[in-house]
């Protein structure tokens, strides 16, 4: 892979390489692209970058991702100009998740030491809303309960800067067209049940004021989100679930204390 320029993110460079393969007719309209694993090996990049690049090309109308069937070239030139971001928000979806994981695990750790009874009540109310939204069974159900829960944890730090950082990261997610495109491949809302269970585990650690456990619980929750989205967004194998997105381990240099 060529050296990244200041004007492009890694997934955009990978997308450009794939676009060149298509426009130069290495892969013609109607042909199937190689599986993600092969593309990653060919370009000497991670599968995460390949996946984000494919989302970008799908938005441009060059390819079509057919779940369980593969990736097919449907045009040999971009069909529509795509603005991938608002302001400076051109991060890929998994890059945003990694940033949230680093930010919110530390927010949860601090919140465990600062949370008041009123803060805990807000979190419980958010979970009640999340349960109601889940029970509705709507395909495109609201995520207000999810957002309110994470926001309540940030507010429990009683640090306005941390609250604003959380709000900005969530808004960037809402504004990001690649994030929206990734979610179009989700076939049902069953995964939301796991998020609710994760949230209940996080709340339990906050009630106990166990800062370390809160950090771990939030870290694992967002790890679960990443893994589930990777599973759902895979286009090579409908049952694929073994690929691990590169994560910065919570205990990179030492084991957690007993």
VMD Tcl script that draws the C-alpha trace (Angstrom):
set ca {
  {0.00 0.00 0.00}
  {1.35 3.44 -0.83}
  {2.20 5.98 1.81}
  {-0.81 7.83 3.17}
  {-1.12 11.46 2.16}
  {-2.43 14.17 4.44}
  {-5.49 14.57 2.20}
  {-6.68 10.98 2.41}
  {-7.50 8.45 5.07}
  {-6.21 4.89 4.63}
  {-9.58 3.47 3.55}
  {-9.86 6.21 0.90}
  {-6.49 5.18 -0.55}
  {-7.59 1.56 -0.62}
  {-10.84 2.63 -2.27}
  {-8.87 4.52 -4.95}
  {-6.79 1.43 -5.69}
  {-9.91 -0.70 -6.04}
  {-11.57 1.98 -8.17}
  {-8.55 1.97 -10.51}
  {-8.80 -1.81 -10.86}
  {-12.41 -1.42 -11.96}
  {-12.04 1.59 -14.26}
  {-9.04 -0.01 -16.00}
  {-11.26 -3.04 -16.65}
  {-9.30 -5.45 -14.48}
  {-12.78 -6.28 -13.21}
  {-15.55 -5.67 -15.73}
  {-19.20 -4.81 -15.12}
  {-21.03 -7.91 -13.96}
  {-17.92 -9.59 -12.60}
  {-17.45 -10.54 -9.00}
  {-14.56 -9.04 -7.09}
  {-12.28 -11.37 -5.13}
  {-13.25 -12.04 -1.50}
  {-12.20 -9.52 1.13}
  {-9.41 -11.78 2.36}
  {-7.84 -11.91 -1.09}
  {-8.20 -8.17 -1.67}
  {-6.56 -7.47 1.69}
  {-3.63 -9.78 0.83}
  {-3.33 -8.34 -2.69}
  {-3.18 -4.76 -1.44}
  {-1.25 -5.61 1.74}
  {-3.78 -3.91 4.02}
  {-6.15 -5.02 6.76}
  {-9.58 -6.41 6.02}
  {-11.09 -3.56 7.98}
  {-9.67 -1.06 5.48}
  {-10.92 -3.17 2.58}
  {-14.38 -3.30 4.10}
  {-14.53 0.46 4.63}
  {-13.24 1.03 1.08}
  {-15.98 -1.24 -0.29}
  {-18.61 0.78 1.57}
  {-17.24 3.91 -0.09}
  {-17.37 2.32 -3.56}
  {-20.88 1.05 -2.91}
  {-21.97 4.60 -2.12}
  {-20.41 5.73 -5.40}
  {-22.49 3.16 -7.27}
  {-19.50 1.19 -8.57}
  {-20.21 -2.05 -6.76}
  {-23.07 -3.90 -5.16}
  {-22.61 -5.92 -2.00}
  {-24.82 -9.01 -2.05}
  {-24.91 -10.65 1.33}
  {-23.84 -14.28 1.13}
  {-23.04 -13.92 -2.58}
  {-20.15 -11.49 -2.85}
  {-19.21 -8.13 -4.30}
  {-20.18 -7.38 -7.89}
  {-19.11 -4.58 -10.22}
  {-22.24 -2.82 -11.48}
  {-20.63 0.26 -13.12}
  {-17.12 1.07 -14.31}
  {-17.20 4.73 -13.27}
  {-18.71 6.54 -10.27}
  {-22.43 7.12 -10.80}
  {-22.90 9.87 -8.26}
  {-20.63 12.24 -6.36}
  {-20.48 11.20 -2.75}
  {-19.77 13.52 0.14}
  {-18.44 11.14 2.74}
  {-18.42 13.62 5.54}
  {-19.63 16.83 7.05}
  {-16.91 19.18 8.25}
  {-13.95 16.94 9.20}
  {-15.98 13.80 9.80}
  {-14.56 11.47 7.16}
  {-13.56 8.66 9.51}
  {-14.50 5.13 8.60}
  {-17.15 3.39 10.75}
  {-14.71 1.08 12.49}
  {-12.28 3.90 13.11}
  {-15.10 5.78 14.84}
  {-15.92 2.73 16.94}
  {-12.32 2.40 18.03}
  {-12.27 6.05 19.10}
  {-15.50 5.56 21.05}
  {-14.03 2.52 22.74}
  {-11.03 4.49 23.96}
  {-13.12 7.49 25.01}
  {-16.14 5.86 26.60}
  {-14.31 3.16 28.54}
  {-12.44 5.90 30.37}
  {-15.62 7.93 30.79}
  {-17.30 4.92 32.40}
  {-14.35 4.39 34.72}
  {-14.52 7.99 35.94}
  {-18.32 8.02 36.10}
  {-18.26 5.06 38.49}
  {-16.53 7.27 41.04}
  {-18.66 10.38 40.45}
  {-22.19 9.12 39.77}
  {-24.98 10.28 42.07}
  {-28.33 8.65 42.78}
  {-29.92 10.97 40.22}
  {-27.38 9.90 37.61}
  {-28.20 6.24 38.21}
  {-31.90 7.01 37.88}
  {-31.29 8.61 34.47}
  {-29.46 5.49 33.34}
  {-32.32 3.27 34.50}
  {-34.83 5.45 32.65}
  {-32.71 5.17 29.50}
  {-32.71 1.38 29.79}
  {-36.49 1.37 30.24}
  {-36.82 3.39 27.01}
  {-34.40 1.04 25.27}
  {-36.52 -1.95 26.35}
  {-39.68 -0.29 25.01}
  {-38.02 0.47 21.69}
  {-36.80 -3.11 21.43}
  {-40.25 -4.50 22.29}
  {-41.83 -2.45 19.49}
  {-40.22 -4.76 16.94}
  {-39.88 -1.95 14.40}
  {-37.23 -2.65 11.76}
  {-35.95 0.92 11.89}
  {-36.57 1.46 15.55}
  {-35.31 4.52 17.36}
  {-31.99 4.44 19.18}
  {-32.94 7.12 21.70}
  {-32.63 4.73 24.62}
  {-29.17 3.68 23.51}
  {-28.00 7.27 23.13}
  {-29.60 8.38 26.40}
  {-27.83 5.62 28.31}
  {-24.39 6.49 27.00}
  {-25.11 10.20 27.49}
  {-26.21 9.61 31.08}
  {-22.89 7.92 31.81}
  {-20.98 10.85 30.33}
  {-23.09 13.28 32.36}
  {-22.38 11.24 35.49}
  {-18.74 12.36 35.27}
  {-19.98 15.93 35.96}
  {-17.32 17.10 33.53}
  {-18.77 19.27 30.77}
  {-15.84 18.65 28.42}
  {-16.32 14.89 28.55}
  {-20.04 15.35 27.91}
  {-19.34 17.49 24.85}
  {-16.78 15.00 23.55}
  {-19.35 12.24 23.81}
  {-22.04 14.32 22.09}
  {-19.68 15.20 19.26}
  {-18.64 11.58 18.72}
  {-22.29 10.50 18.59}
  {-23.21 13.30 16.18}
  {-20.32 12.38 13.91}
  {-21.73 8.87 13.82}
  {-25.19 10.19 12.90}
  {-23.77 12.39 10.13}
  {-21.49 9.75 8.65}
  {-22.92 8.25 5.45}
  {-20.56 5.27 5.61}
  {-21.95 4.38 9.02}
  {-25.48 4.55 7.61}
  {-24.51 2.42 4.60}
  {-22.99 -0.23 6.88}
  {-26.23 -0.48 8.85}
  {-28.28 -1.00 5.68}
  {-26.83 -4.52 5.56}
  {-28.24 -5.45 8.96}
  {-31.13 -7.80 8.38}
  {-32.83 -7.63 11.79}
  {-32.65 -6.02 15.21}
  {-31.71 -9.09 17.25}
  {-28.29 -7.61 17.93}
  {-29.98 -4.84 19.95}
  {-30.84 -7.41 22.63}
  {-27.15 -7.96 23.24}
  {-26.55 -4.22 23.53}
  {-29.30 -4.02 26.16}
  {-27.71 -6.86 28.13}
  {-24.34 -5.12 27.86}
  {-25.87 -1.90 29.15}
  {-27.35 -3.67 32.17}
  {-23.91 -5.08 33.00}
  {-22.38 -1.61 32.74}
  {-25.06 -0.15 35.00}
  {-24.41 -2.85 37.61}
  {-20.74 -1.85 37.81}
  {-21.65 1.83 38.15}
  {-24.10 1.11 40.96}
  {-21.29 -0.74 42.78}
  {-18.91 2.17 42.09}
  {-16.43 -0.33 40.70}
  {-14.36 1.85 38.38}
  {-12.20 -0.91 36.91}
  {-15.18 -3.16 36.23}
  {-17.05 -0.24 34.64}
  {-14.16 0.44 32.29}
  {-13.94 -3.22 31.32}
  {-17.71 -3.53 30.84}
  {-17.87 -0.50 28.53}
  {-14.79 -1.66 26.65}
  {-16.31 -5.08 26.10}
  {-19.65 -3.62 25.06}
  {-18.09 -1.59 22.26}
  {-15.91 -4.58 21.34}
  {-19.13 -6.57 20.98}
  {-20.57 -3.83 18.77}
  {-17.54 -3.95 16.49}
  {-17.55 -7.71 16.23}
  {-21.25 -7.89 15.50}
  {-21.04 -5.21 12.81}
  {-18.10 -6.99 11.24}
  {-20.08 -10.20 11.25}
  {-23.15 -8.60 9.71}
  {-21.22 -6.60 7.15}
  {-19.10 -9.49 5.87}
  {-19.90 -10.28 2.24}
  {-17.81 -13.40 1.69}
  {-19.51 -15.83 4.04}
  {-22.95 -15.35 5.57}
  {-21.92 -17.30 8.68}
  {-18.51 -15.65 9.07}
  {-17.78 -14.59 12.63}
  {-14.13 -15.29 13.23}
  {-12.41 -12.17 11.94}
  {-11.15 -9.91 14.70}
  {-10.86 -6.19 14.08}
  {-7.53 -4.95 15.33}
  {-8.16 -3.48 18.76}
  {-5.86 -1.75 21.16}
  {-6.03 -4.16 24.09}
  {-7.20 -2.66 27.34}
  {-4.22 -4.16 29.13}
  {-1.60 -3.87 26.44}
  {1.48 -4.12 28.61}
  {0.35 -5.80 31.78}
  {-2.25 -8.12 33.14}
  {-5.15 -6.69 35.15}
  {-4.79 -7.11 38.90}
  {-6.64 -9.96 40.58}
}
mol new
graphics top color blue
foreach p $ca { graphics top sphere $p radius 0.5 }
foreach p [lrange $ca 0 end-1] q [lrange $ca 1 end] { graphics top cylinder $p $q radius 0.2 }
display resetview
